Amino acid sequence: MTVLPPADPAGHADDCGLPRQAAICLIRTLWKWTGDHRMLDLVWYGVLIGIGATVAMDIWALVLSRFPGESLPNWAPVGRWFGHLPRGRVFHADIAASDPLGGELAIGWIGHYAVGILYGVVFLLFMGQGWLAHPTFLPAWIWAIITVAAGWFLLQPGLGMGWAASRTANPTKVRVMNLVAHSWFAVGLYGTALLLR
């Protein structure tokens, strides 16, 4: 049984103005969308498949790092990028030259999984209960490839790597590896959904 926090005694249950009440407001809003709470179920399952998909991507990165010339992703620069967002800095000429922040590696890992969870939730809200009941790989793969755009046109230029890694030593290799990694994300979406059936 899901227990929601009690409504405001003054009758302001829909007052979502306070930041600390944002999560409660989101849950109450989702609760109102449907009487049988299917929307909230989709969100929770989306969280789970997003985590599973991100784990699959990380397992691929671990396997890939065993090959010559490959290494594990370093999430510290991504953490620095996330850390600068509240300061209004989205694009950096070179993230390594930007002011360092405490806990960058942890912030990077948290951001990596938060984005994976967000992708899982959005995907499942779009696909609905039907896909969750009978998962198929193709929609998961199409969605995973679409999400590459966020890396190519937001994160990579934000880190100073240029649009779609255009300022790196080997942009084509980076782009191909992004597509492969996101294909593994799709495997994780699909595989986790199968496990949850």
N, C-alpha and C positions, 0 to 999 in steps of 0.2 A: 504494500500500500504506500502510495506517495503522500507525504505530508508537506503541505505548504505552510509557510509562516503565516500567522494570523493577519487578517486585514487590519489596517490602521483603525483604532477604536473611534477616531473622529469621522470615519467614513471616507477616507481618502485612499481607498485601496488601489485606485488607478493613478495615483500621484507617483510618477517615475522620475521626478526631478533630482533626487539625491543620487549621486554616483554609487554610494554603497548599497542602494536598493535596486541597482540595474539588473542584477541577476534575478532577484525576486520578481521584478517587473516583467522580465523576459519569460520566466516560467508561467506567470499568471496570464500573459498575453497568449502564449502557446496553449495554455489550458482552455482559454475561451474559444480558440479557433475551432475546436471540435469537441463534442460532448463525450466521445468515447476515447479521447486522449491519443488517437493514432499519430497526431502530429508530434507530440512529445516523445512517443515511442520511436518515431523516425529520427528525431534529434539524437536520442541516446544510442540507437544503433549506428547512426552516422558517426558519432564519436568513436565507437568501437571499430568500425571499418576504417576510419581515418587513422587510428592508431595502428591497426593491423597493416594498412597499406604503407605507412611510414616505416614500420619495422621491416617490411619486405624490401623497401628501398635501401634501408641501412644494411640489411644482410647482403644485398647485391654489392653495396659499396665495400663491405668487408671482404667478400670474395674477390672483387676486382683488385683490391689493394694487394693481393698476393701475387699479382702479375708484375713483371719487371716494368719499371717506369711509372707505376701507379701508386697512389697513396690514399689514405683515408681522408675524407673531407675534413677541413678545419672549420668548425662552426664559430670560432672566435670572431673573425671579420664580420660574419653575419650578425653576431651578437652586438658588435660595435655599431653596425648599421641600424639594428633595431633600437639600440640605446640612444642613438641620435635622432630618431624620428620624433619623440616628444619635444625636442628642441627645434623642430622645424627643418631639419636637414634631411632631405631625401636623397639627393644626388651628391656624390663626392667625386672629386677628380681622382683620388686614390684613397681608399678607406684606410690603408696602412698609415697614411700621413695625417689622418684625423685624430682628434684627441682621444686617447685611450680611456676606457671605462672599466670600473671594477666589475668582475664577474662576467666578462664578455663571453667566455666559453659556455657558461651555464645559460646565459641569455640566448645564445645562439641555438643551443640544443632545445631549450623551451620554445623558442620561436619556430624552429624546424617542426616540432611536433604539433604546436598550435596551428600552424598553417596546414599540416596534414589533416588534423582534426576538422578544421574549417572546410577543407576540400571534401572530406567524407560526408559532413553534414549537408553541405550545399548539394552534392551529388545525390544523396538519398532523398532530400526534400524535393528535388527535381524529378527523380525517377519514381518515387513513391513506393507504396507497399507491394505493388505487383512485382517490381524488380527484386525487392528483398525476399519475397516468397519464392521467386524463381530466378535467381541471379544468372546473368549471361555476361560473357567476357567483353563483347564488342562495345557496349555502352560505357563500361568502365574504362576501356582502353581509349576510346574517343575523348572522354572527359579528362583522363590523365594527360593526353597529348595537348588538349586545350590549355591545361594549367601550366604547361611549359611557357606560355606567353608571359605569365607573371614573372618568371625568372629572367626571360630574355628582355622584357621591356620595362621592368621595374627594379628587380634585385640586382641584376648584373650591371646595368648603367648606374644604379645607386652605389655599387661598390667601386665604380670607376673602371669597370671592365668593358664599357661600351655597350651599345645595343646588340643583343644576341651575341655577347662576348666578342664583338668586333675589334676590341683593342687588346685581345690576348694574343699570345704567340701563335696559337693554332686554333682560330675560331671554328673551323669546320669540325675538328675533333671535339671541342667543347660542346657544340650543338648536337652532334651525334650522341655523345655520352649523356647529355641532358634528355634526349628522346629515349634512350635505352633505360636510364634511371626511372623516368616517368612511366615507361612500359612496365617496369617492375612494381611501381606504385599501383598500376592497374591490376597486376596479378594479385597484389595484396588486398585491394578492394574486393575483387571477385572471390579470392580464397577465404577471406575473413567472413564475407557474406555467406559462403557455403557452410563454414563452420558454425555460424549462428543459426542456421535453419533448424 
